[in-house]
Amino acid sequence: MKTLVAGTSNHSPDAAKATLRAEFEHFLETLSLPLLVELAEQEVEKRYFDALKMVLKREGQKALSPKVRNQLAYAKGKALAFKSVNEAYELLDSKTVCSLLGITRQALNKRVQTGQVLAYSEGARKHYPAFQFENNTVMPEVGELVKALAIDPRDEKAVNVLVGFLAQPMDYSNPDEAGNVQPRYALLAEATAYDVIVRDFRNRLAMGK
């Protein structure tokens, strides 16, 4: 093989690779979310090379604007965030939660809007982490946590961040004890752990600002 891409025979190897990387990045931005996730999960090199071949066929195509690329990146980020939450929790739909609690859909929506029930929003759909339901009731710590953190329950983005935060592991042990790593949501009923969770989330918000 004399050249990597037609017209690049005068490029240095590094320059040619840089060109290919840039084109490949532009190509990835055009992929649909399902195809992007499938490509990432396949972990088969041939799929990546097939995608690269498609890039070479698209040479000369106008690159996407920064505005469009930013929107695509945001959409991909949301998809990856939901994928992570879906793997961390058992997620229930509204019908199942209404059956568990013996309430109507309207009553469930009211509990979500007042912060008594956590719901992860994926577009127009809501998913309810199962950990918060015990003995056909909602853990009181859920409402207490939302209130302590001063989160607006109607702010779907903020609630989504909280749900993702609660799925992350926490080592609930003293320095001289063996590690006791559990997801944060499993420790909400422990008073000391609860205080740490509140503190850590507040610190995260402060850092985000």
Residue frames as a rotation matrix with the C-alpha (Angstrom) as fourth column:
MET 1
0.587 0.809 0.000 0.00
0.809 -0.587 0.000 0.00
0.000 0.000 -1.000 0.00
LYS 2
-0.338 -0.792 0.509 1.65
0.796 -0.529 -0.295 3.21
0.502 0.305 0.809 -1.18
THR 3
-0.767 0.152 0.624 -0.78
-0.303 -0.942 -0.144 5.71
0.566 -0.299 0.768 0.32
LEU 4
-0.856 0.505 -0.112 -3.42
0.325 0.358 -0.875 5.75
-0.402 -0.786 -0.471 3.05
VAL 5
0.288 0.946 -0.152 -5.86
0.461 -0.276 -0.843 8.02
-0.839 0.172 -0.515 1.29
ALA 6
0.189 -0.186 0.964 -5.90
0.969 -0.122 -0.213 9.29
0.157 0.975 0.157 -2.25
GLY 7
0.544 -0.014 0.839 -4.17
0.216 -0.964 -0.156 12.63
0.811 0.266 -0.521 -2.45
THR 8
0.930 -0.194 0.313 -2.18
-0.363 -0.345 0.865 12.23
-0.060 -0.918 -0.392 0.78
SER 9
0.731 -0.677 -0.083 1.01
0.595 0.693 -0.406 10.76
0.333 0.248 0.910 -0.69
ASN 10
-0.064 -0.791 0.609 2.88
0.187 -0.609 -0.771 13.92
0.980 0.065 0.187 0.33
HIS 11
0.638 0.353 0.685 1.62
-0.579 -0.367 0.728 13.81
0.508 -0.861 -0.029 3.90
SER 12
-0.626 -0.759 0.180 3.77
-0.666 0.400 -0.630 12.55
0.406 -0.514 -0.756 6.70
PRO 13
-0.551 0.418 -0.722 2.45
0.405 0.891 0.206 9.43
0.729 -0.179 -0.660 8.49
ASP 14
-0.740 0.253 -0.623 1.47
0.583 -0.221 -0.782 11.52
-0.336 -0.942 0.016 11.51
ALA 15
-0.754 0.464 -0.466 -0.39
-0.530 -0.848 0.014 14.03
-0.388 0.258 0.885 9.39
ALA 16
-0.580 0.537 -0.613 -2.22
-0.394 0.474 0.787 11.27
0.713 0.698 -0.063 7.53
LYS 17
-0.598 0.336 -0.728 -3.24
0.688 0.680 -0.252 9.64
0.410 -0.652 -0.638 10.82
ALA 18
-0.802 0.281 -0.527 -4.45
0.188 -0.718 -0.670 12.98
-0.567 -0.637 0.523 12.14
THR 19
-0.692 0.552 -0.466 -6.58
-0.715 -0.433 0.549 13.45
0.101 0.713 0.694 9.03
LEU 20
-0.494 0.491 -0.718 -8.10
0.057 0.842 0.537 10.00
0.868 0.225 -0.444 9.42
ARG 21
-0.719 0.214 -0.661 -8.80
0.694 0.183 -0.696 10.56
-0.027 -0.960 -0.280 13.10
ALA 22
-0.805 0.410 -0.428 -10.58
-0.284 -0.901 -0.328 13.84
-0.520 -0.143 0.842 12.36
GLU 23
-0.537 0.614 -0.579 -12.70
-0.689 0.077 0.720 12.28
0.487 0.786 0.382 9.62
PHE 24
-0.567 0.299 -0.767 -13.52
0.402 0.914 0.060 9.33
0.719 -0.274 -0.638 11.86
GLU 25
-0.819 0.270 -0.506 -14.64
0.407 -0.349 -0.844 11.66
-0.405 -0.897 0.176 14.64
HIS 26
-0.667 0.600 -0.442 -16.90
-0.710 -0.692 0.132 13.50
-0.227 0.402 0.887 12.19
PHE 27
-0.507 0.466 -0.725 -18.33
-0.317 0.681 0.660 10.19
0.802 0.564 -0.197 11.06
LEU 28
-0.743 0.198 -0.639 -19.09
0.615 0.577 -0.536 9.09
0.263 -0.792 -0.551 14.63
GLU 29
-0.836 0.426 -0.345 -21.07
-0.138 -0.772 -0.620 12.29
-0.531 -0.471 0.705 15.12
THR 30
-0.492 0.665 -0.562 -23.42
-0.844 -0.206 0.495 11.21
0.214 0.718 0.662 12.31
LEU 31
-0.792 0.160 -0.589 -24.24
0.129 0.987 0.095 7.80
0.597 -0.001 -0.803 13.80
SER 32
0.283 0.922 0.264 -27.60
-0.377 -0.145 0.915 7.20
0.882 -0.358 0.307 15.42
LEU 33
-0.006 -0.267 0.964 -27.53
-0.998 -0.053 -0.021 6.47
0.056 -0.962 -0.267 19.16
PRO 34
0.790 0.317 0.526 -28.58
-0.397 0.917 0.045 2.79
-0.468 -0.244 0.850 18.79
LEU 35
0.860 -0.503 -0.083 -25.90
0.189 0.467 -0.864 2.20
0.473 0.727 0.497 16.16
LEU 36
0.141 -0.839 0.525 -23.27
-0.612 -0.491 -0.620 4.02
0.778 -0.234 -0.583 18.22
VAL 37
0.221 0.012 0.975 -24.04
-0.927 0.314 0.206 1.92
-0.304 -0.949 0.080 21.30
GLU 38
0.957 0.161 0.241 -24.08
-0.081 0.947 -0.312 -1.25
-0.278 0.279 0.919 19.22
LEU 39
0.625 -0.780 -0.028 -20.72
-0.062 -0.014 -0.998 -0.37
0.778 0.625 -0.057 17.68
ALA 40
-0.032 -0.650 0.760 -19.19
-0.875 -0.349 -0.336 0.29
0.483 -0.675 -0.557 21.11
GLU 41
0.341 0.262 0.903 -20.59
-0.795 0.592 0.128 -2.92
-0.501 -0.762 0.410 22.62
GLN 42
0.943 0.038 -0.332 -19.54
-0.251 0.735 -0.629 -5.15
0.220 0.677 0.703 19.73
GLU 43
0.427 -0.873 0.238 -15.83
-0.607 -0.082 0.790 -4.72
-0.670 -0.482 -0.565 20.52
VAL 44
0.482 -0.259 0.837 -15.05
0.634 0.762 -0.129 -6.28
-0.604 0.593 0.532 17.18
GLU 45
-0.343 -0.740 -0.578 -12.22
0.129 -0.647 0.752 -4.58
-0.930 0.184 0.317 15.35
LYS 46
-0.703 0.066 0.708 -13.72
0.706 0.192 0.682 -5.35
-0.091 0.979 -0.182 11.97
ARG 47
0.386 0.922 0.026 -16.70
0.922 -0.384 -0.048 -3.12
-0.034 0.042 -0.999 12.76
TYR 48
0.421 -0.312 -0.852 -14.41
0.187 -0.889 0.418 -0.19
-0.888 -0.335 -0.316 13.45
PHE 49
-0.691 -0.722 0.037 -12.52
0.143 -0.086 0.986 -0.73
-0.708 0.687 0.162 10.19
ASP 50
-0.304 0.681 0.666 -15.80
0.951 0.176 0.254 -0.96
0.056 0.711 -0.701 8.29
ALA 51
0.676 0.552 -0.488 -16.78
0.622 -0.783 -0.024 2.38
-0.395 -0.287 -0.873 9.80
LEU 52
-0.040 -0.794 -0.607 -13.41
0.017 -0.608 0.794 3.83
-0.999 0.021 0.038 8.82
LYS 53
-0.724 -0.176 0.667 -13.91
0.617 0.266 0.741 2.67
-0.308 0.948 -0.084 5.24
MET 54
0.286 0.916 0.283 -17.20
0.957 -0.288 -0.035 4.53
0.049 0.281 -0.958 5.18
VAL 55
0.483 -0.205 -0.852 -15.36
0.258 -0.896 0.362 7.65
-0.837 -0.394 -0.380 6.34
LEU 56
-0.585 -0.810 -0.037 -12.99
0.154 -0.156 0.976 7.43
-0.796 0.565 0.216 3.39
LYS 57
-0.455 0.498 0.738 -15.94
0.889 0.201 0.412 7.16
0.056 0.843 -0.534 1.00
ARG 58
0.618 0.767 -0.172 -17.37
0.784 -0.618 0.061 10.34
-0.059 -0.173 -0.983 2.52
GLU 59
-0.383 -0.857 -0.346 -14.24
0.774 -0.502 0.387 12.40
-0.505 -0.119 0.855 1.80
GLY 60
-0.887 -0.006 0.461 -15.10
0.301 -0.764 0.570 15.95
0.349 0.645 0.680 0.90
GLN 61
0.143 0.983 -0.111 -18.38
0.744 -0.033 0.668 15.97
0.653 -0.178 -0.736 2.81
LYS 62
-0.072 -0.117 0.991 -18.94
-0.298 -0.945 -0.133 19.20
0.952 -0.305 0.033 4.71
ALA 63
-0.780 -0.285 -0.557 -18.13
0.413 0.435 -0.800 18.82
0.471 -0.854 -0.221 8.40
LEU 64
0.307 0.909 -0.282 -20.89
0.813 -0.096 0.574 19.30
0.495 -0.406 -0.768 10.95
SER 65
0.132 -0.194 0.972 -21.00
-0.208 -0.964 -0.164 22.68
0.969 -0.180 -0.168 12.63
PRO 66
-0.872 -0.488 -0.025 -19.87
-0.044 0.129 -0.991 23.02
0.487 -0.863 -0.134 16.27
LYS 67
-0.434 0.790 0.434 -23.48
-0.898 -0.343 -0.275 23.75
-0.068 -0.509 0.858 17.25
VAL 68
0.517 0.638 -0.570 -24.72
-0.700 0.699 0.146 20.47
0.492 0.324 0.808 15.76
ARG 69
-0.164 -0.666 -0.728 -21.77
0.028 0.735 -0.678 18.52
0.986 -0.132 -0.102 17.16
ASN 70
-0.879 -0.139 0.457 -22.47
-0.414 -0.255 -0.874 19.88
0.238 -0.957 0.167 20.63
GLN 71
0.043 0.976 0.214 -26.11
-0.998 0.053 -0.038 18.84
-0.048 -0.212 0.976 20.40
LEU 72
0.487 0.079 -0.870 -25.14
-0.371 0.920 -0.124 15.37
0.791 0.383 0.478 19.25
ALA 73
-0.586 -0.768 -0.257 -22.61
-0.012 0.326 -0.945 15.07
0.810 -0.551 -0.200 22.07
TYR 74
-0.638 0.425 0.642 -25.27
-0.770 -0.329 -0.548 16.10
-0.022 -0.843 0.537 24.58
ALA 75
0.444 0.858 -0.258 -27.72
-0.871 0.481 0.102 13.52
0.212 0.179 0.961 23.23
LYS 76
0.188 -0.467 -0.864 -25.06
-0.077 0.870 -0.487 10.79
0.979 0.159 0.128 23.39
GLY 77
-0.808 -0.508 0.297 -24.19
-0.285 -0.104 -0.953 11.82
0.515 -0.855 -0.061 26.94
LYS 78
-0.172 0.841 0.512 -27.82
-0.979 -0.090 -0.182 11.46
-0.107 -0.533 0.839 27.98
ALA 79
0.613 0.395 -0.684 -28.02
-0.560 0.828 -0.025 8.03
0.557 0.399 0.729 26.38
LEU 80
-0.230 -0.797 -0.558 -24.87
0.049 0.563 -0.825 6.85
0.972 -0.217 -0.091 28.15
ALA 81
-0.754 0.011 0.656 -26.12
-0.621 -0.337 -0.708 8.24
0.213 -0.942 0.261 31.48
PHE 82
0.304 0.934 0.186 -29.37
-0.953 0.302 0.037 6.29
-0.021 -0.188 0.982 31.16
LYS 83
0.418 -0.230 -0.879 -27.47
-0.250 0.901 -0.355 3.16
0.873 0.368 0.319 30.16
SER 84
-0.672 -0.740 -0.008 -25.43
-0.137 0.135 -0.981 3.45
0.727 -0.659 -0.192 33.37
VAL 85
-0.503 0.577 0.644 -28.54
-0.856 -0.231 -0.462 3.96
-0.118 -0.784 0.610 35.52
ASN 86
0.501 0.746 -0.439 -30.33
-0.813 0.580 0.057 1.08
0.297 0.328 0.897 33.82
GLU 87
0.082 -0.576 -0.813 -27.41
-0.035 0.814 -0.580 -1.21
0.996 0.077 0.047 34.66
ALA 88
-0.821 -0.501 0.275 -27.20
-0.229 -0.152 -0.962 -0.04
0.523 -0.852 0.010 38.27
TYR 89
-0.602 0.679 0.420 -30.87
-0.669 -0.143 -0.729 -0.30
-0.435 -0.720 0.540 39.25
GLU 90
-0.649 0.676 0.350 -33.91
0.751 0.643 0.152 -2.44
-0.122 0.361 -0.924 38.82
LEU 91
-0.931 0.298 -0.211 -36.13
-0.320 -0.944 0.080 0.13
-0.176 0.142 0.974 37.12
LEU 92
-0.488 0.848 0.207 -39.91
0.690 0.520 -0.504 -0.07
-0.535 -0.103 -0.838 37.34
ASP 93
-0.732 0.336 0.593 -42.53
0.329 -0.587 0.739 1.53
0.597 0.736 0.319 35.12
SER 94
-0.721 0.473 0.506 -45.41
-0.642 -0.730 -0.234 3.66
0.259 -0.494 0.830 36.37
LYS 95
0.254 0.883 -0.395 -47.97
-0.608 0.463 0.645 0.88
0.752 0.076 0.654 36.14
THR 96
0.033 -0.323 -0.946 -45.89
0.471 0.840 -0.270 -1.43
0.882 -0.437 0.179 38.33
VAL 97
-0.912 -0.409 0.035 -45.26
0.183 -0.483 -0.856 1.29
0.367 -0.774 0.515 40.93
CYS 98
-0.384 0.855 0.349 -48.97
-0.824 -0.488 0.289 2.15
0.417 -0.176 0.891 41.09
SER 99
0.429 0.520 -0.739 -49.73
-0.187 0.851 0.490 -1.51
0.883 -0.072 0.463 41.70
LEU 100
-0.372 -0.671 -0.642 -47.05
0.562 0.388 -0.731 -1.74
0.739 -0.632 0.233 44.42
LEU 101
-0.994 -0.105 0.034 -48.33
0.047 -0.683 -0.729 1.31
0.099 -0.723 0.684 46.27
GLY 102
-0.362 0.931 -0.038 -52.02
0.922 0.353 -0.158 0.84
-0.134 -0.092 -0.987 45.52
ILE 103
-0.162 0.258 -0.953 -52.41
0.125 -0.952 -0.279 4.35
-0.979 -0.164 0.122 44.11
THR 104
0.806 0.492 0.331 -53.51
0.416 -0.072 -0.906 5.98
-0.422 0.868 -0.263 40.88
ARG 105
0.076 -0.772 0.632 -51.23
0.961 -0.111 -0.252 7.37
0.265 0.626 0.733 38.20
GLN 106
0.428 0.152 0.891 -52.24
0.109 -0.987 0.116 10.88
0.897 0.048 -0.440 39.22
ALA 107
0.988 -0.054 0.147 -51.31
-0.152 -0.106 0.983 10.18
-0.038 -0.993 -0.113 42.84
LEU 108
0.456 -0.876 0.159 -47.94
0.816 0.482 0.318 8.80
-0.355 -0.015 0.935 41.75
ASN 109
0.094 -0.397 0.913 -47.26
0.707 -0.619 -0.342 11.90
0.701 0.678 0.223 39.66
LYS 110
0.759 0.242 0.605 -48.04
-0.197 -0.800 0.567 14.06
0.621 -0.549 -0.559 42.68
ARG 111
0.884 -0.468 -0.012 -45.57
0.197 0.347 0.917 12.12
-0.425 -0.813 0.399 44.82
VAL 112
0.161 -0.841 0.517 -42.89
0.986 0.119 -0.113 12.56
0.034 0.529 0.848 42.15
GLN 113
0.194 -0.011 0.981 -43.56
0.399 -0.913 -0.089 16.30
0.896 0.409 -0.172 41.92
THR 114
0.825 0.128 0.550 -43.32
-0.410 -0.535 0.739 16.67
0.389 -0.835 -0.389 45.70
GLY 115
-0.069 -0.998 0.012 -40.09
-0.797 0.048 -0.602 14.67
0.600 -0.051 -0.798 45.96
GLN 116
0.259 0.229 0.938 -41.53
-0.844 0.527 0.104 11.68
-0.470 -0.819 0.330 47.80
VAL 117
0.669 -0.064 0.740 -40.70
0.316 0.926 -0.206 9.31
-0.672 0.372 0.640 44.94
LEU 118
-0.229 -0.824 -0.519 -37.58
-0.426 -0.395 0.814 9.35
-0.875 0.407 -0.260 42.75
ALA 119
0.716 0.424 0.554 -38.11
0.338 0.484 -0.807 8.99
-0.610 0.766 0.203 39.02
TYR 120
-0.479 -0.869 -0.121 -35.41
0.171 -0.228 0.959 8.99
-0.861 0.439 0.258 36.36
SER 121
0.566 0.726 -0.390 -36.65
-0.183 -0.351 -0.918 10.84
-0.804 0.591 -0.066 33.27
GLU 122
-0.616 -0.642 0.457 -35.72
0.342 0.305 0.889 9.53
-0.710 0.704 0.032 29.84
GLY 123
-0.876 0.398 0.273 -37.42
0.094 -0.415 0.905 11.91
0.474 0.818 0.326 27.49
ALA 124
-0.170 0.913 0.371 -41.15
-0.766 -0.359 0.533 11.59
0.620 -0.194 0.760 28.20
ARG 125
0.435 0.303 -0.848 -40.70
0.122 0.913 0.389 8.25
0.892 -0.273 0.361 29.99
LYS 126
0.176 -0.344 0.922 -40.11
-0.936 -0.350 0.048 7.88
0.306 -0.871 -0.384 33.71
HIS 127
0.151 -0.249 -0.957 -38.29
0.096 0.967 -0.237 5.01
0.984 -0.056 0.170 35.36
TYR 128
0.615 0.207 0.761 -38.53
-0.687 -0.334 0.645 4.32
0.387 -0.920 -0.063 39.08
PRO 129
-0.481 -0.838 -0.258 -35.57
-0.514 0.508 -0.691 2.74
0.710 -0.201 -0.675 40.94
ALA 130
0.296 0.711 -0.637 -36.97
0.042 0.657 0.753 -0.23
0.954 -0.249 0.165 42.87
PHE 131
-0.564 -0.619 -0.546 -34.77
0.528 0.237 -0.815 0.27
0.634 -0.748 0.194 45.95
GLN 132
-0.875 0.158 0.458 -37.07
-0.359 -0.847 -0.392 3.02
0.326 -0.507 0.798 47.28
PHE 133
0.148 0.989 -0.028 -40.06
-0.785 0.135 0.605 0.72
0.602 -0.067 0.796 47.67
GLU 134
-0.887 -0.387 -0.252 -40.29
-0.136 0.740 -0.658 -1.49
0.442 -0.550 -0.709 50.76
ASN 135
-0.755 0.632 -0.176 -43.33
0.548 0.460 -0.699 -3.29
-0.361 -0.624 -0.693 52.16
ASN 136
-0.086 0.747 0.660 -45.53
0.955 -0.126 0.267 -1.56
0.282 0.653 -0.702 49.57
THR 137
0.858 0.246 -0.451 -44.52
0.371 -0.905 0.210 1.90
-0.356 -0.348 -0.867 50.78
VAL 138
0.578 -0.685 0.442 -41.84
0.197 -0.409 -0.891 4.43
0.792 0.603 -0.101 49.89
MET 139
-0.072 -0.693 -0.717 -38.75
0.970 0.118 -0.212 4.76
0.232 -0.711 0.664 52.07
PRO 140
0.849 0.422 -0.319 -39.16
0.499 -0.839 0.219 8.01
-0.175 -0.345 -0.922 54.06
GLU 141
0.037 -0.933 -0.359 -35.45
0.435 -0.308 0.846 8.70
-0.900 -0.187 0.394 53.53
VAL 142
-0.307 -0.122 0.944 -36.18
0.951 -0.071 0.300 9.47
0.030 0.990 0.138 49.87
GLY 143
0.580 0.622 0.525 -38.33
0.582 -0.768 0.267 12.50
0.570 0.151 -0.808 50.62
GLU 144
0.824 -0.334 -0.458 -36.02
0.289 -0.446 0.847 13.55
-0.487 -0.830 -0.271 53.44
LEU 145
-0.158 -0.955 0.251 -33.02
0.740 0.054 0.670 13.42
-0.653 0.291 0.699 51.10
VAL 146
-0.104 0.192 0.976 -34.66
0.884 -0.432 0.179 15.50
0.456 0.881 -0.125 48.38
LYS 147
0.868 0.478 0.135 -35.67
0.344 -0.774 0.532 18.07
0.359 -0.415 -0.836 50.99
ALA 148
0.606 -0.697 -0.382 -32.23
0.396 -0.152 0.906 18.11
-0.690 -0.700 0.184 52.66
LEU 149
-0.375 -0.800 0.468 -30.53
0.799 -0.022 0.601 18.70
-0.471 0.599 0.647 49.32
ALA 150
-0.079 0.452 -0.889 -33.00
-0.094 -0.891 -0.445 21.46
-0.992 0.048 0.113 48.40
ILE 151
-0.959 -0.195 0.205 -33.61
0.159 0.231 0.960 19.85
-0.235 0.953 -0.190 45.01
ASP 152
-0.277 0.889 -0.364 -36.66
-0.858 -0.400 -0.324 20.96
-0.433 0.222 0.873 43.06
PRO 153
-0.316 0.158 0.936 -38.44
0.059 0.987 -0.146 17.63
-0.947 0.009 -0.321 42.40
ARG 154
0.752 0.655 0.081 -39.81
0.158 -0.060 -0.986 19.09
-0.640 0.754 -0.148 39.16
ASP 155
0.343 -0.741 -0.577 -36.27
-0.906 -0.423 0.004 19.67
-0.248 0.522 -0.816 37.88
GLU 156
0.986 0.163 0.030 -35.84
-0.148 0.949 -0.278 16.42
-0.074 0.269 0.960 35.95
LYS 157
0.441 -0.892 -0.102 -32.18
-0.121 0.054 -0.991 17.06
0.889 0.450 -0.084 35.20
ALA 158
-0.209 -0.513 0.833 -31.32
-0.884 -0.266 -0.385 17.57
0.419 -0.816 -0.398 38.89
VAL 159
0.502 0.466 0.728 -33.25
-0.740 0.668 0.083 14.47
-0.448 -0.580 0.680 39.93
ASN 160
0.935 -0.211 -0.284 -31.51
-0.047 0.721 -0.691 12.43
0.351 0.660 0.664 37.22
VAL 161
0.016 -0.979 0.203 -28.15
-0.449 -0.188 -0.873 13.56
0.893 -0.077 -0.443 38.58
LEU 162
-0.083 0.015 0.996 -29.19
-0.994 0.069 -0.084 12.52
-0.070 -0.998 0.009 42.09
VAL 163
0.861 0.445 0.245 -30.34
-0.421 0.895 -0.147 9.08
-0.285 0.023 0.958 40.92
GLY 164
0.666 -0.689 -0.285 -27.03
0.003 0.384 -0.923 8.57
0.746 0.614 0.258 39.13
PHE 165
-0.164 -0.729 0.664 -25.14
-0.730 -0.364 -0.579 9.74
0.664 -0.580 -0.473 42.22
LEU 166
0.265 0.362 0.894 -26.97
-0.918 0.377 0.119 7.30
-0.294 -0.852 0.433 44.50
ALA 167
0.980 0.109 -0.166 -25.98
-0.168 0.901 -0.400 4.40
0.106 0.420 0.901 42.25
GLN 168
0.261 -0.963 -0.063 -22.28
-0.421 -0.055 -0.906 5.05
0.869 0.263 -0.420 42.76
PRO 169
0.367 -0.152 -0.918 -20.36
0.609 0.785 0.113 2.94
0.703 -0.601 0.381 45.33
MET 170
0.365 -0.237 0.900 -19.47
-0.658 -0.749 0.070 4.17
0.658 -0.618 -0.430 48.81
ASP 171
-0.306 -0.545 -0.781 -17.14
0.285 0.730 -0.621 2.57
0.908 -0.413 -0.068 51.34
TYR 172
0.442 0.563 0.698 -19.12
-0.559 -0.436 0.705 2.59
0.702 -0.702 0.122 54.58
SER 173
0.634 -0.327 -0.700 -16.45
0.629 0.745 0.222 1.39
0.449 -0.582 0.678 57.00
ASN 174
0.919 -0.386 -0.080 -14.12
-0.211 -0.652 0.728 2.78
-0.333 -0.653 -0.680 59.63
PRO 175
0.399 -0.838 -0.372 -10.39
-0.869 -0.215 -0.446 3.11
0.294 0.501 -0.814 58.84
ASP 176
-0.553 -0.675 0.488 -9.57
-0.809 0.574 -0.122 0.06
-0.198 -0.462 -0.864 60.99
GLU 177
0.126 0.687 0.715 -12.30
-0.267 0.718 -0.643 -2.12
-0.955 -0.111 0.274 59.48
ALA 178
-0.622 -0.237 0.747 -12.55
0.561 0.530 0.635 -4.20
-0.546 0.814 -0.197 56.34
GLY 179
-0.945 0.226 -0.235 -14.03
-0.323 -0.743 0.586 -2.40
-0.042 0.630 0.776 53.35
ASN 180
-0.385 0.897 0.217 -17.81
0.568 0.415 -0.711 -2.28
-0.727 -0.150 -0.669 53.14
VAL 181
-0.914 -0.057 -0.401 -18.46
-0.259 -0.681 0.685 -0.98
-0.312 0.730 0.608 49.64
GLN 182
-0.291 0.892 0.346 -22.10
0.804 0.424 -0.417 -0.59
-0.519 0.157 -0.841 48.66
PRO 183
-0.416 0.236 0.879 -24.08
0.604 -0.651 0.460 1.66
0.680 0.722 0.128 46.35
ARG 184
-0.962 -0.024 0.273 -25.15
-0.156 -0.771 -0.617 4.83
0.225 -0.636 0.738 48.14
TYR 185
-0.181 0.981 0.071 -28.85
-0.720 -0.182 0.669 4.07
0.670 0.070 0.739 47.77
ALA 186
0.207 0.226 -0.952 -28.41
0.276 0.920 0.279 0.90
0.938 -0.321 0.128 49.85
LEU 187
-0.546 -0.549 -0.632 -27.13
0.763 -0.015 -0.646 2.99
0.345 -0.835 0.428 52.77
LEU 188
-0.412 0.413 0.812 -29.81
-0.100 -0.907 0.410 5.66
0.906 0.087 0.415 53.01
ALA 189
0.653 0.739 -0.166 -31.39
0.043 0.182 0.982 4.06
0.756 -0.649 0.087 56.08
GLU 190
0.164 -0.689 -0.706 -28.05
0.971 0.238 -0.007 4.28
0.173 -0.685 0.708 57.96
ALA 191
0.885 0.330 -0.328 -28.00
0.411 -0.885 0.220 7.63
-0.218 -0.330 -0.918 59.78
THR 192
0.197 -0.898 -0.393 -24.25
0.042 -0.393 0.919 8.14
-0.980 -0.197 -0.039 59.59
ALA 193
-0.564 -0.370 0.738 -24.04
0.688 0.285 0.668 7.08
-0.458 0.884 0.094 55.93
TYR 194
0.405 0.813 0.418 -27.04
0.913 -0.381 -0.144 9.29
0.042 0.440 -0.897 55.14
ASP 195
0.764 -0.162 -0.625 -25.22
0.117 -0.917 0.381 12.34
-0.635 -0.364 -0.682 56.51
VAL 196
-0.329 -0.943 0.039 -22.15
0.121 -0.001 0.993 11.51
-0.937 0.331 0.114 54.41
ILE 197
-0.301 0.306 0.903 -24.30
0.937 0.269 0.221 11.11
-0.175 0.913 -0.368 51.30
VAL 198
0.784 0.618 -0.059 -25.90
0.609 -0.784 -0.120 14.51
-0.121 0.058 -0.991 51.87
ARG 199
0.452 -0.700 -0.553 -22.49
-0.086 -0.651 0.754 16.12
-0.888 -0.293 -0.354 52.45
ASP 200
-0.495 -0.726 0.478 -20.90
0.376 0.317 0.871 14.51
-0.784 0.610 0.116 49.39
PHE 201
0.031 0.568 0.822 -23.74
0.999 -0.011 -0.030 15.50
-0.008 0.823 -0.568 47.07
ARG 202
0.893 0.259 -0.368 -23.66
0.304 -0.950 0.070 19.08
-0.331 -0.174 -0.927 48.29
ASN 203
0.064 -0.961 -0.271 -19.90
-0.082 -0.275 0.958 19.15
-0.995 -0.039 -0.097 47.71
ARG 204
-0.445 -0.178 0.878 -20.45
0.769 0.426 0.476 17.82
-0.458 0.887 -0.053 44.21
LEU 205
0.569 0.721 0.396 -22.95
0.821 -0.524 -0.226 20.57
0.045 0.454 -0.890 43.46
ALA 206
0.754 -0.337 -0.564 -20.56
-0.014 -0.866 0.499 23.18
-0.657 -0.368 -0.658 44.82
MET 207
-0.330 -0.923 0.201 -17.75
0.163 0.154 0.975 21.87
-0.930 0.354 0.100 42.63
GLY 208
-0.142 0.373 0.917 -20.09
0.967 0.250 0.048 21.87
-0.211 0.894 -0.396 39.64
LYS 209
0.866 0.481 -0.141 -20.75
0.461 -0.875 -0.149 25.56
-0.195 0.064 -0.979 40.17
